[in-house]
Amino acid sequence: MADDDAARLAAEAHGVKGSALNIGLPVVGSLAGDLEHLGRAGGTAGADDLLLRFEAALEDAEEGLLAYQEWYRSLAAGD
């Protein structure tokens, strides 16, 4: 992380964690929780690795959500 702002990391990660868990993205939520705990502990050391894993999980989640959306639309079209 370029900015060593642990409090901001904790706050932002907390919001993302809740949103991810509410829409059924447990891996994203778990990694956001890890980032939140890191920030609440007062540091950002190790955040870069977690952020890379978090970004990969977001990409996987996006693919899954888009596939679901396509499937759902096919129902309406009668496919």
mmCIF file of the N, C-alpha and C atoms, coordinates in Angstrom:
data_MODEL
# 
_entry.id   MODEL 
# 
loop_
_atom_site.group_PDB 
_atom_site.id 
_atom_site.type_symbol 
_atom_site.label_atom_id 
_atom_site.label_alt_id 
_atom_site.label_comp_id 
_atom_site.label_asym_id 
_atom_site.label_entity_id 
_atom_site.label_seq_id 
_atom_site.pdbx_PDB_ins_code 
_atom_site.Cartn_x 
_atom_site.Cartn_y 
_atom_site.Cartn_z 
_atom_site.occupancy 
_atom_site.B_iso_or_equiv 
_atom_site.pdbx_formal_charge 
_atom_site.auth_seq_id 
_atom_site.auth_comp_id 
_atom_site.auth_asym_id 
_atom_site.auth_atom_id 
_atom_site.pdbx_PDB_model_num 
ATOM 1   N N  . MET A 1 1  ? 0.840   -1.178  0.000   1.00 0.00 ? 1  MET A N  1 
ATOM 2   C CA . MET A 1 1  ? 0.000   0.000   0.000   1.00 0.00 ? 1  MET A CA 1 
ATOM 3   C C  . MET A 1 1  ? 0.875   1.226   0.000   1.00 0.00 ? 1  MET A C  1 
ATOM 4   N N  . ALA A 1 2  ? 0.532   2.147   -0.839  1.00 0.00 ? 2  ALA A N  1 
ATOM 5   C CA . ALA A 1 2  ? 1.311   3.374   -0.921  1.00 0.00 ? 2  ALA A CA 1 
ATOM 6   C C  . ALA A 1 2  ? 1.089   4.248   0.306   1.00 0.00 ? 2  ALA A C  1 
ATOM 7   N N  . ASP A 1 3  ? -0.130  4.260   0.838   1.00 0.00 ? 3  ASP A N  1 
ATOM 8   C CA . ASP A 1 3  ? -0.481  5.124   1.949   1.00 0.00 ? 3  ASP A CA 1 
ATOM 9   C C  . ASP A 1 3  ? -0.579  4.285   3.218   1.00 0.00 ? 3  ASP A C  1 
ATOM 10  N N  . ASP A 1 4  ? 0.209   4.614   4.220   1.00 0.00 ? 4  ASP A N  1 
ATOM 11  C CA . ASP A 1 4  ? 0.236   3.851   5.460   1.00 0.00 ? 4  ASP A CA 1 
ATOM 12  C C  . ASP A 1 4  ? -0.864  4.351   6.403   1.00 0.00 ? 4  ASP A C  1 
ATOM 13  N N  . ASP A 1 5  ? -2.123  4.198   5.983   1.00 0.00 ? 5  ASP A N  1 
ATOM 14  C CA . ASP A 1 5  ? -3.262  4.681   6.747   1.00 0.00 ? 5  ASP A CA 1 
ATOM 15  C C  . ASP A 1 5  ? -4.095  3.494   7.226   1.00 0.00 ? 5  ASP A C  1 
ATOM 16  N N  . ALA A 1 6  ? -3.737  2.959   8.360   1.00 0.00 ? 6  ALA A N  1 
ATOM 17  C CA . ALA A 1 6  ? -4.374  1.755   8.885   1.00 0.00 ? 6  ALA A CA 1 
ATOM 18  C C  . ALA A 1 6  ? -5.852  1.970   9.198   1.00 0.00 ? 6  ALA A C  1 
ATOM 19  N N  . ALA A 1 7  ? -6.191  3.134   9.739   1.00 0.00 ? 7  ALA A N  1 
ATOM 20  C CA . ALA A 1 7  ? -7.586  3.405   10.092  1.00 0.00 ? 7  ALA A CA 1 
ATOM 21  C C  . ALA A 1 7  ? -8.467  3.427   8.845   1.00 0.00 ? 7  ALA A C  1 
ATOM 22  N N  . ARG A 1 8  ? -7.965  4.032   7.806   1.00 0.00 ? 8  ARG A N  1 
ATOM 23  C CA . ARG A 1 8  ? -8.738  4.076   6.546   1.00 0.00 ? 8  ARG A CA 1 
ATOM 24  C C  . ARG A 1 8  ? -8.871  2.673   5.954   1.00 0.00 ? 8  ARG A C  1 
ATOM 25  N N  . LEU A 1 9  ? -7.799  1.896   5.991   1.00 0.00 ? 9  LEU A N  1 
ATOM 26  C CA . LEU A 1 9  ? -7.844  0.521   5.509   1.00 0.00 ? 9  LEU A CA 1 
ATOM 27  C C  . LEU A 1 9  ? -8.933  -0.249  6.244   1.00 0.00 ? 9  LEU A C  1 
ATOM 28  N N  . ALA A 1 10 ? -8.962  -0.132  7.564   1.00 0.00 ? 10 ALA A N  1 
ATOM 29  C CA . ALA A 1 10 ? -9.952  -0.853  8.362   1.00 0.00 ? 10 ALA A CA 1 
ATOM 30  C C  . ALA A 1 10 ? -11.370 -0.426  8.006   1.00 0.00 ? 10 ALA A C  1 
ATOM 31  N N  . ALA A 1 11 ? -11.583 0.869   7.874   1.00 0.00 ? 11 ALA A N  1 
ATOM 32  C CA . ALA A 1 11 ? -12.928 1.381   7.588   1.00 0.00 ? 11 ALA A CA 1 
ATOM 33  C C  . ALA A 1 11 ? -13.413 0.961   6.206   1.00 0.00 ? 11 ALA A C  1 
ATOM 34  N N  . GLU A 1 12 ? -12.568 1.118   5.210   1.00 0.00 ? 12 GLU A N  1 
ATOM 35  C CA . GLU A 1 12 ? -12.951 0.757   3.842   1.00 0.00 ? 12 GLU A CA 1 
ATOM 36  C C  . GLU A 1 12 ? -13.186 -0.746  3.720   1.00 0.00 ? 12 GLU A C  1 
ATOM 37  N N  . ALA A 1 13 ? -12.299 -1.528  4.310   1.00 0.00 ? 13 ALA A N  1 
ATOM 38  C CA . ALA A 1 13 ? -12.429 -2.981  4.243   1.00 0.00 ? 13 ALA A CA 1 
ATOM 39  C C  . ALA A 1 13 ? -13.682 -3.456  4.962   1.00 0.00 ? 13 ALA A C  1 
ATOM 40  N N  . HIS A 1 14 ? -14.033 -2.794  6.057   1.00 0.00 ? 14 HIS A N  1 
ATOM 41  C CA . HIS A 1 14 ? -15.234 -3.166  6.800   1.00 0.00 ? 14 HIS A CA 1 
ATOM 42  C C  . HIS A 1 14 ? -16.482 -3.009  5.931   1.00 0.00 ? 14 HIS A C  1 
ATOM 43  N N  . GLY A 1 15 ? -16.571 -1.886  5.222   1.00 0.00 ? 15 GLY A N  1 
ATOM 44  C CA . GLY A 1 15 ? -17.716 -1.652  4.344   1.00 0.00 ? 15 GLY A CA 1 
ATOM 45  C C  . GLY A 1 15 ? -17.804 -2.662  3.220   1.00 0.00 ? 15 GLY A C  1 
ATOM 46  N N  . VAL A 1 16 ? -16.666 -2.959  2.627   1.00 0.00 ? 16 VAL A N  1 
ATOM 47  C CA . VAL A 1 16 ? -16.628 -3.933  1.531   1.00 0.00 ? 16 VAL A CA 1 
ATOM 48  C C  . VAL A 1 16 ? -16.991 -5.323  2.050   1.00 0.00 ? 16 VAL A C  1 
ATOM 49  N N  . LYS A 1 17 ? -16.503 -5.660  3.234   1.00 0.00 ? 17 LYS A N  1 
ATOM 50  C CA . LYS A 1 17 ? -16.802 -6.970  3.820   1.00 0.00 ? 17 LYS A CA 1 
ATOM 51  C C  . LYS A 1 17 ? -18.306 -7.157  3.964   1.00 0.00 ? 17 LYS A C  1 
ATOM 52  N N  . GLY A 1 18 ? -18.977 -6.178  4.526   1.00 0.00 ? 18 GLY A N  1 
ATOM 53  C CA . GLY A 1 18 ? -20.417 -6.279  4.713   1.00 0.00 ? 18 GLY A CA 1 
ATOM 54  C C  . GLY A 1 18 ? -21.163 -6.400  3.405   1.00 0.00 ? 18 GLY A C  1 
ATOM 55  N N  . SER A 1 19 ? -20.787 -5.593  2.433   1.00 0.00 ? 19 SER A N  1 
ATOM 56  C CA . SER A 1 19 ? -21.447 -5.639  1.131   1.00 0.00 ? 19 SER A CA 1 
ATOM 57  C C  . SER A 1 19 ? -21.225 -6.984  0.451   1.00 0.00 ? 19 SER A C  1 
ATOM 58  N N  . ALA A 1 20 ? -20.003 -7.465  0.486   1.00 0.00 ? 20 ALA A N  1 
ATOM 59  C CA . ALA A 1 20 ? -19.680 -8.735  -0.163  1.00 0.00 ? 20 ALA A CA 1 
ATOM 60  C C  . ALA A 1 20 ? -20.462 -9.882  0.471   1.00 0.00 ? 20 ALA A C  1 
ATOM 61  N N  . LEU A 1 21 ? -20.525 -9.904  1.777   1.00 0.00 ? 21 LEU A N  1 
ATOM 62  C CA . LEU A 1 21 ? -21.240 -10.979 2.452   1.00 0.00 ? 21 LEU A CA 1 
ATOM 63  C C  . LEU A 1 21 ? -22.746 -10.889 2.207   1.00 0.00 ? 21 LEU A C  1 
ATOM 64  N N  . ASN A 1 22 ? -23.264 -9.669  2.099   1.00 0.00 ? 22 ASN A N  1 
ATOM 65  C CA . ASN A 1 22 ? -24.693 -9.493  1.836   1.00 0.00 ? 22 ASN A CA 1 
ATOM 66  C C  . ASN A 1 22 ? -25.109 -9.997  0.460   1.00 0.00 ? 22 ASN A C  1 
ATOM 67  N N  . ILE A 1 23 ? -24.196 -9.976  -0.497  1.00 0.00 ? 23 ILE A N  1 
ATOM 68  C CA . ILE A 1 23 ? -24.561 -10.445 -1.840  1.00 0.00 ? 23 ILE A CA 1 
ATOM 69  C C  . ILE A 1 23 ? -23.991 -11.828 -2.146  1.00 0.00 ? 23 ILE A C  1 
ATOM 70  N N  . GLY A 1 24 ? -23.524 -12.514 -1.124  1.00 0.00 ? 24 GLY A N  1 
ATOM 71  C CA . GLY A 1 24 ? -23.110 -13.900 -1.279  1.00 0.00 ? 24 GLY A CA 1 
ATOM 72  C C  . GLY A 1 24 ? -21.733 -14.109 -1.872  1.00 0.00 ? 24 GLY A C  1 
ATOM 73  N N  . LEU A 1 25 ? -20.793 -13.273 -1.492  1.00 0.00 ? 25 LEU A N  1 
ATOM 74  C CA . LEU A 1 25 ? -19.407 -13.407 -1.955  1.00 0.00 ? 25 LEU A CA 1 
ATOM 75  C C  . LEU A 1 25 ? -18.506 -13.670 -0.751  1.00 0.00 ? 25 LEU A C  1 
ATOM 76  N N  . PRO A 1 26 ? -18.519 -14.901 -0.236  1.00 0.00 ? 26 PRO A N  1 
ATOM 77  C CA . PRO A 1 26 ? -17.789 -15.175 1.010   1.00 0.00 ? 26 PRO A CA 1 
ATOM 78  C C  . PRO A 1 26 ? -16.273 -15.038 0.902   1.00 0.00 ? 26 PRO A C  1 
ATOM 79  N N  . VAL A 1 27 ? -15.697 -15.361 -0.241  1.00 0.00 ? 27 VAL A N  1 
ATOM 80  C CA . VAL A 1 27 ? -14.236 -15.243 -0.371  1.00 0.00 ? 27 VAL A CA 1 
ATOM 81  C C  . VAL A 1 27 ? -13.831 -13.776 -0.344  1.00 0.00 ? 27 VAL A C  1 
ATOM 82  N N  . VAL A 1 28 ? -14.559 -12.954 -1.079  1.00 0.00 ? 28 VAL A N  1 
ATOM 83  C CA . VAL A 1 28 ? -14.288 -11.509 -1.070  1.00 0.00 ? 28 VAL A CA 1 
ATOM 84  C C  . VAL A 1 28 ? -14.489 -10.964 0.337   1.00 0.00 ? 28 VAL A C  1 
ATOM 85  N N  . GLY A 1 29 ? -15.571 -11.383 0.996   1.00 0.00 ? 29 GLY A N  1 
ATOM 86  C CA . GLY A 1 29 ? -15.836 -10.923 2.353   1.00 0.00 ? 29 GLY A CA 1 
ATOM 87  C C  . GLY A 1 29 ? -14.754 -11.333 3.336   1.00 0.00 ? 29 GLY A C  1 
ATOM 88  N N  . SER A 1 30 ? -14.284 -12.551 3.198   1.00 0.00 ? 30 SER A N  1 
ATOM 89  C CA . SER A 1 30 ? -13.237 -13.036 4.090   1.00 0.00 ? 30 SER A CA 1 
ATOM 90  C C  . SER A 1 30 ? -11.939 -12.253 3.915   1.00 0.00 ? 30 SER A C  1 
ATOM 91  N N  . LEU A 1 31 ? -11.558 -12.020 2.669   1.00 0.00 ? 31 LEU A N  1 
ATOM 92  C CA . LEU A 1 31 ? -10.325 -11.265 2.423   1.00 0.00 ? 31 LEU A CA 1 
ATOM 93  C C  . LEU A 1 31 ? -10.471 -9.813  2.874   1.00 0.00 ? 31 LEU A C  1 
ATOM 94  N N  . ALA A 1 32 ? -11.650 -9.240  2.690   1.00 0.00 ? 32 ALA A N  1 
ATOM 95  C CA . ALA A 1 32 ? -11.890 -7.883  3.193   1.00 0.00 ? 32 ALA A CA 1 
ATOM 96  C C  . ALA A 1 32 ? -11.793 -7.882  4.719   1.00 0.00 ? 32 ALA A C  1 
ATOM 97  N N  . GLY A 1 33 ? -12.285 -8.949  5.346   1.00 0.00 ? 33 GLY A N  1 
ATOM 98  C CA . GLY A 1 33 ? -12.159 -9.065  6.798   1.00 0.00 ? 33 GLY A CA 1 
ATOM 99  C C  . GLY A 1 33 ? -10.717 -9.146  7.238   1.00 0.00 ? 33 GLY A C  1 
ATOM 100 N N  . ASP A 1 34 ? -9.905  -9.861  6.475   1.00 0.00 ? 34 ASP A N  1 
ATOM 101 C CA . ASP A 1 34 ? -8.473  -9.929  6.787   1.00 0.00 ? 34 ASP A CA 1 
ATOM 102 C C  . ASP A 1 34 ? -7.829  -8.546  6.692   1.00 0.00 ? 34 ASP A C  1 
ATOM 103 N N  . LEU A 1 35 ? -8.209  -7.802  5.674   1.00 0.00 ? 35 LEU A N  1 
ATOM 104 C CA . LEU A 1 35 ? -7.684  -6.439  5.521   1.00 0.00 ? 35 LEU A CA 1 
ATOM 105 C C  . LEU A 1 35 ? -8.165  -5.550  6.664   1.00 0.00 ? 35 LEU A C  1 
ATOM 106 N N  . GLU A 1 36 ? -9.418  -5.715  7.044   1.00 0.00 ? 36 GLU A N  1 
ATOM 107 C CA . GLU A 1 36 ? -9.957  -4.934  8.165   1.00 0.00 ? 36 GLU A CA 1 
ATOM 108 C C  . GLU A 1 36 ? -9.178  -5.221  9.448   1.00 0.00 ? 36 GLU A C  1 
ATOM 109 N N  . HIS A 1 37 ? -8.943  -6.503  9.738   1.00 0.00 ? 37 HIS A N  1 
ATOM 110 C CA . HIS A 1 37 ? -8.197  -6.867  10.948  1.00 0.00 ? 37 HIS A CA 1 
ATOM 111 C C  . HIS A 1 37 ? -6.786  -6.290  10.923  1.00 0.00 ? 37 HIS A C  1 
ATOM 112 N N  . LEU A 1 38 ? -6.171  -6.316  9.764   1.00 0.00 ? 38 LEU A N  1 
ATOM 113 C CA . LEU A 1 38 ? -4.832  -5.747  9.621   1.00 0.00 ? 38 LEU A CA 1 
ATOM 114 C C  . LEU A 1 38 ? -4.847  -4.262  9.980   1.00 0.00 ? 38 LEU A C  1 
ATOM 115 N N  . GLY A 1 39 ? -5.805  -3.547  9.420   1.00 0.00 ? 39 GLY A N  1 
ATOM 116 C CA . GLY A 1 39 ? -5.916  -2.116  9.712   1.00 0.00 ? 39 GLY A CA 1 
ATOM 117 C C  . GLY A 1 39 ? -6.242  -1.840  11.161  1.00 0.00 ? 39 GLY A C  1 
ATOM 118 N N  . ARG A 1 40 ? -7.137  -2.617  11.733  1.00 0.00 ? 40 ARG A N  1 
ATOM 119 C CA . ARG A 1 40 ? -7.505  -2.417  13.152  1.00 0.00 ? 40 ARG A CA 1 
ATOM 120 C C  . ARG A 1 40 ? -6.325  -2.709  14.087  1.00 0.00 ? 40 ARG A C  1 
ATOM 121 N N  . ALA A 1 41 ? -5.414  -3.542  13.626  1.00 0.00 ? 41 ALA A N  1 
ATOM 122 C CA . ALA A 1 41 ? -4.211  -3.831  14.417  1.00 0.00 ? 41 ALA A CA 1 
ATOM 123 C C  . ALA A 1 41 ? -3.212  -2.677  14.343  1.00 0.00 ? 41 ALA A C  1 
ATOM 124 N N  . GLY A 1 42 ? -3.514  -1.694  13.510  1.00 0.00 ? 42 GLY A N  1 
ATOM 125 C CA . GLY A 1 42 ? -2.684  -0.497  13.457  1.00 0.00 ? 42 GLY A CA 1 
ATOM 126 C C  . GLY A 1 42 ? -1.614  -0.477  12.393  1.00 0.00 ? 42 GLY A C  1 
ATOM 127 N N  . GLY A 1 43 ? -1.690  -1.387  11.445  1.00 0.00 ? 43 GLY A N  1 
ATOM 128 C CA . GLY A 1 43 ? -0.658  -1.406  10.413  1.00 0.00 ? 43 GLY A CA 1 
ATOM 129 C C  . GLY A 1 43 ? -1.210  -1.733  9.044   1.00 0.00 ? 43 GLY A C  1 
ATOM 130 N N  . THR A 1 44 ? -0.332  -1.623  8.088   1.00 0.00 ? 44 THR A N  1 
ATOM 131 C CA . THR A 1 44 ? -0.686  -1.991  6.718   1.00 0.00 ? 44 THR A CA 1 
ATOM 132 C C  . THR A 1 44 ? 0.337   -2.963  6.137   1.00 0.00 ? 44 THR A C  1 
ATOM 133 N N  . ALA A 1 45 ? 1.317   -3.369  6.946   1.00 0.00 ? 45 ALA A N  1 
ATOM 134 C CA . ALA A 1 45 ? 2.318   -4.323  6.471   1.00 0.00 ? 45 ALA A CA 1 
ATOM 135 C C  . ALA A 1 45 ? 1.621   -5.629  6.113   1.00 0.00 ? 45 ALA A C  1 
ATOM 136 N N  . GLY A 1 46 ? 1.856   -6.098  4.908   1.00 0.00 ? 46 GLY A N  1 
ATOM 137 C CA . GLY A 1 46 ? 1.217   -7.307  4.427   1.00 0.00 ? 46 GLY A CA 1 
ATOM 138 C C  . GLY A 1 46 ? -0.031  -7.043  3.607   1.00 0.00 ? 46 GLY A C  1 
ATOM 139 N N  . ALA A 1 47 ? -0.457  -5.787  3.569   1.00 0.00 ? 47 ALA A N  1 
ATOM 140 C CA . ALA A 1 47 ? -1.676  -5.443  2.831   1.00 0.00 ? 47 ALA A CA 1 
ATOM 141 C C  . ALA A 1 47 ? -1.509  -5.654  1.331   1.00 0.00 ? 47 ALA A C  1 
ATOM 142 N N  . ASP A 1 48 ? -0.326  -5.436  0.803   1.00 0.00 ? 48 ASP A N  1 
ATOM 143 C CA . ASP A 1 48 ? -0.131  -5.573  -0.649  1.00 0.00 ? 48 ASP A CA 1 
ATOM 144 C C  . ASP A 1 48 ? -0.470  -6.984  -1.127  1.00 0.00 ? 48 ASP A C  1 
ATOM 145 N N  . ASP A 1 49 ? 0.004   -7.996  -0.397  1.00 0.00 ? 49 ASP A N  1 
ATOM 146 C CA . ASP A 1 49 ? -0.301  -9.378  -0.774  1.00 0.00 ? 49 ASP A CA 1 
ATOM 147 C C  . ASP A 1 49 ? -1.799  -9.655  -0.660  1.00 0.00 ? 49 ASP A C  1 
ATOM 148 N N  . LEU A 1 50 ? -2.398  -9.199  0.445   1.00 0.00 ? 50 LEU A N  1 
ATOM 149 C CA . LEU A 1 50 ? -3.837  -9.395  0.619   1.00 0.00 ? 50 LEU A CA 1 
ATOM 150 C C  . LEU A 1 50 ? -4.633  -8.685  -0.470  1.00 0.00 ? 50 LEU A C  1 
ATOM 151 N N  . LEU A 1 51 ? -4.196  -7.496  -0.853  1.00 0.00 ? 51 LEU A N  1 
ATOM 152 C CA . LEU A 1 51 ? -4.905  -6.756  -1.896  1.00 0.00 ? 51 LEU A CA 1 
ATOM 153 C C  . LEU A 1 51 ? -4.834  -7.477  -3.241  1.00 0.00 ? 51 LEU A C  1 
ATOM 154 N N  . LEU A 1 52 ? -3.712  -8.103  -3.533  1.00 0.00 ? 52 LEU A N  1 
ATOM 155 C CA . LEU A 1 52 ? -3.611  -8.883  -4.772  1.00 0.00 ? 52 LEU A CA 1 
ATOM 156 C C  . LEU A 1 52 ? -4.593  -10.051 -4.752  1.00 0.00 ? 52 LEU A C  1 
ATOM 157 N N  . ARG A 1 53 ? -4.670  -10.740 -3.627  1.00 0.00 ? 53 ARG A N  1 
ATOM 158 C CA . ARG A 1 53 ? -5.617  -11.852 -3.492  1.00 0.00 ? 53 ARG A CA 1 
ATOM 159 C C  . ARG A 1 53 ? -7.056  -11.352 -3.537  1.00 0.00 ? 53 ARG A C  1 
ATOM 160 N N  . PHE A 1 54 ? -7.300  -10.201 -2.923  1.00 0.00 ? 54 PHE A N  1 
ATOM 161 C CA . PHE A 1 54 ? -8.624  -9.589  -2.923  1.00 0.00 ? 54 PHE A CA 1 
ATOM 162 C C  . PHE A 1 54 ? -9.049  -9.228  -4.345  1.00 0.00 ? 54 PHE A C  1 
ATOM 163 N N  . GLU A 1 55 ? -8.159  -8.617  -5.107  1.00 0.00 ? 55 GLU A N  1 
ATOM 164 C CA . GLU A 1 55 ? -8.463  -8.259  -6.495  1.00 0.00 ? 55 GLU A CA 1 
ATOM 165 C C  . GLU A 1 55 ? -8.768  -9.499  -7.336  1.00 0.00 ? 55 GLU A C  1 
ATOM 166 N N  . ALA A 1 56 ? -8.014  -10.563 -7.134  1.00 0.00 ? 56 ALA A N  1 
ATOM 167 C CA . ALA A 1 56 ? -8.267  -11.809 -7.868  1.00 0.00 ? 56 ALA A CA 1 
ATOM 168 C C  . ALA A 1 56 ? -9.638  -12.375 -7.492  1.00 0.00 ? 56 ALA A C  1 
ATOM 169 N N  . ALA A 1 57 ? -9.980  -12.315 -6.219  1.00 0.00 ? 57 ALA A N  1 
ATOM 170 C CA . ALA A 1 57 ? -11.286 -12.805 -5.770  1.00 0.00 ? 57 ALA A CA 1 
ATOM 171 C C  . ALA A 1 57 ? -12.413 -11.959 -6.356  1.00 0.00 ? 57 ALA A C  1 
ATOM 172 N N  . LEU A 1 58 ? -12.191 -10.653 -6.455  1.00 0.00 ? 58 LEU A N  1 
ATOM 173 C CA . LEU A 1 58 ? -13.191 -9.777  -7.079  1.00 0.00 ? 58 LEU A CA 1 
ATOM 174 C C  . LEU A 1 58 ? -13.393 -10.127 -8.548  1.00 0.00 ? 58 LEU A C  1 
ATOM 175 N N  . GLU A 1 59 ? -12.312 -10.405 -9.241  1.00 0.00 ? 59 GLU A N  1 
ATOM 176 C CA . GLU A 1 59 ? -12.417 -10.784 -10.646 1.00 0.00 ? 59 GLU A CA 1 
ATOM 177 C C  . GLU A 1 59 ? -13.195 -12.082 -10.796 1.00 0.00 ? 59 GLU A C  1 
ATOM 178 N N  . ASP A 1 60 ? -12.919 -13.059 -9.942  1.00 0.00 ? 60 ASP A N  1 
ATOM 179 C CA . ASP A 1 60 ? -13.662 -14.322 -9.967  1.00 0.00 ? 60 ASP A CA 1 
ATOM 180 C C  . ASP A 1 60 ? -15.139 -14.087 -9.673  1.00 0.00 ? 60 ASP A C  1 
ATOM 181 N N  . ALA A 1 61 ? -15.410 -13.249 -8.689  1.00 0.00 ? 61 ALA A N  1 
ATOM 182 C CA . ALA A 1 61 ? -16.797 -12.950 -8.324  1.00 0.00 ? 61 ALA A CA 1 
ATOM 183 C C  . ALA A 1 61 ? -17.520 -12.255 -9.469  1.00 0.00 ? 61 ALA A C  1 
ATOM 184 N N  . GLU A 1 62 ? -16.837 -11.332 -10.130 1.00 0.00 ? 62 GLU A N  1 
ATOM 185 C CA . GLU A 1 62 ? -17.449 -10.637 -11.264 1.00 0.00 ? 62 GLU A CA 1 
ATOM 186 C C  . GLU A 1 62 ? -17.818 -11.624 -12.362 1.00 0.00 ? 62 GLU A C  1 
ATOM 187 N N  . GLU A 1 63 ? -16.926 -12.539 -12.666 1.00 0.00 ? 63 GLU A N  1 
ATOM 188 C CA . GLU A 1 63 ? -17.207 -13.549 -13.691 1.00 0.00 ? 63 GLU A CA 1 
ATOM 189 C C  . GLU A 1 63 ? -18.427 -14.379 -13.301 1.00 0.00 ? 63 GLU A C  1 
ATOM 190 N N  . GLY A 1 64 ? -18.489 -14.785 -12.055 1.00 0.00 ? 64 GLY A N  1 
ATOM 191 C CA . GLY A 1 64 ? -19.617 -15.570 -11.586 1.00 0.00 ? 64 GLY A CA 1 
ATOM 192 C C  . GLY A 1 64 ? -20.926 -14.804 -11.631 1.00 0.00 ? 64 GLY A C  1 
ATOM 193 N N  . LEU A 1 65 ? -20.888 -13.550 -11.213 1.00 0.00 ? 65 LEU A N  1 
ATOM 194 C CA . LEU A 1 65 ? -22.098 -12.733 -11.240 1.00 0.00 ? 65 LEU A CA 1 
ATOM 195 C C  . LEU A 1 65 ? -22.567 -12.457 -12.667 1.00 0.00 ? 65 LEU A C  1 
ATOM 196 N N  . LEU A 1 66 ? -21.635 -12.231 -13.570 1.00 0.00 ? 66 LEU A N  1 
ATOM 197 C CA . LEU A 1 66 ? -22.012 -12.007 -14.964 1.00 0.00 ? 66 LEU A CA 1 
ATOM 198 C C  . LEU A 1 66 ? -22.597 -13.268 -15.588 1.00 0.00 ? 66 LEU A C  1 
ATOM 199 N N  . ALA A 1 67 ? -22.042 -14.425 -15.257 1.00 0.00 ? 67 ALA A N  1 
ATOM 200 C CA . ALA A 1 67 ? -22.585 -15.687 -15.763 1.00 0.00 ? 67 ALA A CA 1 
ATOM 201 C C  . ALA A 1 67 ? -23.994 -15.910 -15.217 1.00 0.00 ? 67 ALA A C  1 
ATOM 202 N N  . TYR A 1 68 ? -24.201 -15.606 -13.961 1.00 0.00 ? 68 TYR A N  1 
ATOM 203 C CA . TYR A 1 68 ? -25.533 -15.732 -13.370 1.00 0.00 ? 68 TYR A CA 1 
ATOM 204 C C  . TYR A 1 68 ? -26.516 -14.787 -14.053 1.00 0.00 ? 68 TYR A C  1 
ATOM 205 N N  . GLN A 1 69 ? -26.075 -13.572 -14.272 1.00 0.00 ? 69 GLN A N  1 
ATOM 206 C CA . GLN A 1 69 ? -26.931 -12.588 -14.938 1.00 0.00 ? 69 GLN A CA 1 
ATOM 207 C C  . GLN A 1 69 ? -27.328 -13.071 -16.334 1.00 0.00 ? 69 GLN A C  1 
ATOM 208 N N  . GLU A 1 70 ? -26.388 -13.606 -17.063 1.00 0.00 ? 70 GLU A N  1 
ATOM 209 C CA . GLU A 1 70 ? -26.670 -14.127 -18.406 1.00 0.00 ? 70 GLU A CA 1 
ATOM 210 C C  . GLU A 1 70 ? -27.672 -15.281 -18.330 1.00 0.00 ? 70 GLU A C  1 
ATOM 211 N N  . TRP A 1 71 ? -27.462 -16.185 -17.393 1.00 0.00 ? 71 TRP A N  1 
ATOM 212 C CA . TRP A 1 71 ? -28.382 -17.313 -17.214 1.00 0.00 ? 71 TRP A CA 1 
ATOM 213 C C  . TRP A 1 71 ? -29.782 -16.807 -16.863 1.00 0.00 ? 71 TRP A C  1 
ATOM 214 N N  . TYR A 1 72 ? -29.864 -15.855 -15.964 1.00 0.00 ? 72 TYR A N  1 
ATOM 215 C CA . TYR A 1 72 ? -31.153 -15.326 -15.525 1.00 0.00 ? 72 TYR A CA 1 
ATOM 216 C C  . TYR A 1 72 ? -31.890 -14.657 -16.687 1.00 0.00 ? 72 TYR A C  1 
ATOM 217 N N  . ARG A 1 73 ? -31.148 -13.917 -17.492 1.00 0.00 ? 73 ARG A N  1 
ATOM 218 C CA . ARG A 1 73 ? -31.763 -13.277 -18.663 1.00 0.00 ? 73 ARG A CA 1 
ATOM 219 C C  . ARG A 1 73 ? -32.268 -14.317 -19.662 1.00 0.00 ? 73 ARG A C  1 
ATOM 220 N N  . SER A 1 74 ? -31.563 -15.446 -19.756 1.00 0.00 ? 74 SER A N  1 
ATOM 221 C CA . SER A 1 74 ? -31.998 -16.484 -20.692 1.00 0.00 ? 74 SER A CA 1 
ATOM 222 C C  . SER A 1 74 ? -33.336 -17.083 -20.273 1.00 0.00 ? 74 SER A C  1 
ATOM 223 N N  . LEU A 1 75 ? -33.621 -17.079 -18.971 1.00 0.00 ? 75 LEU A N  1 
ATOM 224 C CA . LEU A 1 75 ? -34.899 -17.570 -18.480 1.00 0.00 ? 75 LEU A CA 1 
ATOM 225 C C  . LEU A 1 75 ? -36.039 -16.696 -18.985 1.00 0.00 ? 75 LEU A C  1 
ATOM 226 N N  . ALA A 1 76 ? -35.813 -15.399 -18.936 1.00 0.00 ? 76 ALA A N  1 
ATOM 227 C CA . ALA A 1 76 ? -36.831 -14.459 -19.380 1.00 0.00 ? 76 ALA A CA 1 
ATOM 228 C C  . ALA A 1 76 ? -37.051 -14.546 -20.887 1.00 0.00 ? 76 ALA A C  1 
ATOM 229 N N  . ALA A 1 77 ? -36.005 -14.909 -21.611 1.00 0.00 ? 77 ALA A N  1 
ATOM 230 C CA . ALA A 1 77 ? -36.103 -15.021 -23.062 1.00 0.00 ? 77 ALA A CA 1 
ATOM 231 C C  . ALA A 1 77 ? -36.679 -16.366 -23.487 1.00 0.00 ? 77 ALA A C  1 
ATOM 232 N N  . GLY A 1 78 ? -36.813 -17.288 -22.526 1.00 0.00 ? 78 GLY A N  1 
ATOM 233 C CA . GLY A 1 78 ? -37.373 -18.592 -22.825 1.00 0.00 ? 78 GLY A CA 1 
ATOM 234 C C  . GLY A 1 78 ? -36.394 -19.585 -23.413 1.00 0.00 ? 78 GLY A C  1 
ATOM 235 N N  . ASP A 1 79 ? -35.099 -19.348 -23.221 1.00 0.00 ? 79 ASP A N  1 
ATOM 236 C CA . ASP A 1 79 ? -34.076 -20.280 -23.731 1.00 0.00 ? 79 ASP A CA 1 
ATOM 237 C C  . ASP A 1 79 ? -34.000 -21.524 -22.900 1.00 0.00 ? 79 ASP A C  1 
# 
